[in-house]
Amino acid sequence: MSTVTRRRRPSRDVRPRRRPVQGVVAKIAIFLILFYAVLAVLGPHITPFPPDQVGVGPRLSPPSADHWFGTDALGRDQLSRVVAAAQPALLSAVYAVTFALVIGTVIGIAAGFLGGLWDGTLSRVVDLLFAIPEYLLAILVITVMGSGLVNASLAIGLVCIPRFARIARASTIAIMERNYIDAARLCGRGRIWIMRRHILPNIASPLVIMTAINLSTAEGAYAALSFLGFGVRPPAADYGSMISSSQQYLLTDPWLVVFPSIAFVVLVLAFNLLGDVMRDRLDPRSRTSAGA
């Protein structure tokens, strides 16, 4: 009696289907960021009251039909101020990360591509910036340059430069060992051509990931500086300054702290979600660990 041996089909790896979830998370993050962008652009035209106008309602009025988020100690409409604060919140993150991205990428590529003395000098500068506590460095810069949205953003960007510089340098050094770099040099291609044609396109992915991740970091740092009084100048609306000026009313009039805090947390959460999605999609190590 013969026995029939059945071949077992190779079992497929049961991997979590993260792609649909990532798509939903990405849509949520993009929607929230676009929502804040619309508020930043159209805020002055859609707010029920001018955000800086005093006495539009009774002082410390609770949320009502006339003032959905209530009023502050000066009788200013809290909803109008929360909407107006979206503009400096977004601009601070964009200014800081753009500044850090440009300067850090230039430093990192120069250090990795030129090597030798250039690499040693630029790496020591980056290490020095890393050694100084971030908020202390930002406060020192603002103390010299003065407070305000642009100066605070530049101070935060200066703090973020070492992160971009290290990523760009490490990626550049790895690419410089590839055969096509030697082939380009043998063909007589110059440094600028090699950087533009081979270096920049190949380090774009880690820089995009770092950019998305640092948006939330920059936003949180700006809110902290604004809380300490280094953000936009009064009477302009700002999440950090609104929370700082209203903390004394936390027990008696909590809406003064709750609504700007929620608006700030949602924006930071949107940036964090965007950073996670970009890392999962562009970082091969993240994809490998997810499928393992």
N, C-alpha and C positions, 0 to 999 in steps of 0.2 A: 504494500500500500504506500503509494508515494505521498509525500507531504509537499504541500505547496507553500513555498516561502514567499511571503509578501514583502516587497520592499517598502520600507517606511519612507514616506516623503520627508524631506528635511523640514524640520519645524521652523516656522518663521519666527523671528524675534518679535516678541510682543512689545512694541514701543509705544510710549504715550503719544497720542496724536496731539501735539502741541500747536501744529500749524493753524487749525481753526481758532483755538484759544488766542494765539498770538494775533490773528487777524482782528478779533473782537477787541482785544486790548489796544491794539494800534489805532483802531477807529475811535475808541473812547478817548485815548490820549490826544489824537489829532483834533477831534471835535472840541474837547475842552480848551486846547490851546487856541484854536480858531475862535472859539467863543470869547476868550479873553482878548484876543486881537481885535475882534469887532468892538468890544467894549472900549478898548484903548483908543481906537480910531473914532468911533461914533459917540463915545461917552458924553462929551459936552453937548451933543445935539439930542440925546435921548433921556438925559437925567431930568427928573421932574422939577428940580430946583438947581440953581448954580451951587456947586459943591462948596464954595468958600463964602457964600452969603450967610450972614449972621441974622438970627431972629426970624427965620422963615416959619418957625413954630415955637411952641413953649419949650423952655429949657428942660432937658432930660425927660422928654416925653416918650412913653413906651411905644412899641409898634402899634400902628393904627391904620385906618383906611387912608388917611392923608399922608402919613409918613410910615411906610411899610417897615423900615428898619429903626424907627424912632428918631429922636434928635439927640444931639450931644449937649455938653454943658453950655455952649454958646448958641444953642437953638438952630444949629445947622442940620440939614437933612442927612441922615446917616446913609441912606441908600445912594444918594447922589455922590457922597464921598467914597463909598465902597466901589462904585462904578468908576469914578475918576482915578482911584488908586491903581486900577489895572494898568494904566499907561506907564507910570514909573516902574511898576513891578516887572513888566515885560521888557521895557527898554533897558533896565539895569542888567538883566540877565543876558540880553542880546549884546549889549555894548561890552560887557565884561568878557564873555566867552569869545566874541569875535576878536577882541584885542589879544587875549591869551592865545587863541588859535594862530593868528598871523605871526606874532612875535615868537611864540614857542616853536612853531613849525620851522621858521627861518633859523632859529638857534639850533634846533635838533638836526636839521638837514646839514647845516654848515659843520657842526661838530662831527657828525657821522661820515660825511663825504670827504671833508678835508683831513680829518684825523690829526695826529701829531700834536703840535703846540696848540692849534685851534681847538681840538677836542679837549685837551687838558684844561685850557683856560675857560672855555664855555661850560664845561662840566663842573668846574669849581664854582662858577657863578651860580649855576643852577642848584648845586648842593648848598650854597650859602643861603639862597632864598628858601630852600626846604628847611634849613636849620632854624629859621626865625618863625616863631608861632604865627599862624596865618592872620588871626584877628589883630594881633599886635602890629604886624607889618602893615595891614590895611589902615589901622588907626594912625600909625606914624605917617603914612603917605597922605591921608586926609588932613592931618594936623598941619602938614607943610603946604598942601595945595588948597585947603579949604573944603568945607562941606558942600554938598550939592549932588545932583544925580550923576553928572558926568564924572566928577572927581571920585565919587564913591565907586562908580563902575570901573574906572581905571585902576583904582586901588585893589578891587576884587580881581580884576584881570591880571594884575601883577602877581597876585598870590597864586593864580591858576597857571601861570606861564610854565613853571617847572614840570607840571604834569604833562603838558603837551610836548615840551622839549624832550623829556625822557622817552616818550612814546615815539616821537619822530626820529630821535637819534638811534634807538634800538632797532627800529624798522629799517632805517637807512643802512645801518651796518650789516644787517642781514641781507639786504638786497645787493649791497656792494660785493658780496661774495658770489653772486650769480655769474654764470658764464656769459650772459648777454651783455653784462657791463664791460667785461674784458673785450668782447667782440666790438662793442661800440667804440672803445678807446683805440683798438687797432685800426678801426675805420677812420680815425681822425676826428671823431665827434668831440666837441668841447664840453666843458663842465656844465654850462647852462643847458645845453641840449640834453645831456644825460639826466640832469635833475628834472627837467620839464617832461622828457619823454619816458623815463623809466622810474625815477624815484617817486615823484609826486603821485602818479596814478597808482603805484603799488602800496603807498602808505596811506592812501585816502580812507580805506575802511577803518583802521584803528583810530584815525583822527576823527572820523564821523562818530564813532562810538563814544570817544572821549568828549566830543562836543555835546552830544545828547545827554550824557551823564552829568557833565558839569553845569548844564543849564539849571538844574535843580539846586546844585551846590551854590551857584552864584546867586540865585534867587533867595535862598536861605541866608546867605552871608549879607546880602543887601538889606533884608528885613531886620537882621540883627544890628547892623550899623544904623539903620533908620530908627530902630528902637532906642539906640543910645544917642540919637540926635544928630547923626552924620548924614542923613539922607536929604531929601528935598527940603527946601526951606519953607517954614510955615508962611501962610496958611494952606499951602498945597496939601492935598490928601495923599497919604501913604500908609500902607498896611502897618508897617512897623511903628511909625509915629502915632497912628491912631490907637494902636494897642497900648503903647507907652503912656499916652496922655489920658487913657480911659481906665487904667488899671486900678486907680483909686475908687472907681465906681463898680468894681467887679461884683461886690456883694449886693449893692443896692440897685444898680442899673446894669445888669450883666449883658444886655444886648449891645452895649457900646464896645465890648470886647469880643463877644461871640461872633458877630457877623463879619468883621474884618479878619478874624482868626480863621473862620471857615473859608473865606475867599482866598486867603493866603495858602492854607493847607491844600485846597483843591488844586491850585495852580502848581504847587510843588509836587503834588501827587501826579499830575498830568505829565510834568517833566520827567519824573521818575519812571512812569510807565513807558514813556517814549524811549528813555535810555535803555530800559530792559529789553524792549522789543528790538531796538537797533542792535544791541549786543547779541541777542539770540539769532538774529538774521545774518549778521555780518561777521561774527566771530566764529571761525571754524572749531575752535576748542569748545565753545559753548554748545554747538550743535553735536559734537562728538560725545560730550558728557551727557547730553540729553538723550541720545540714542543708545547709550551703553546700558 
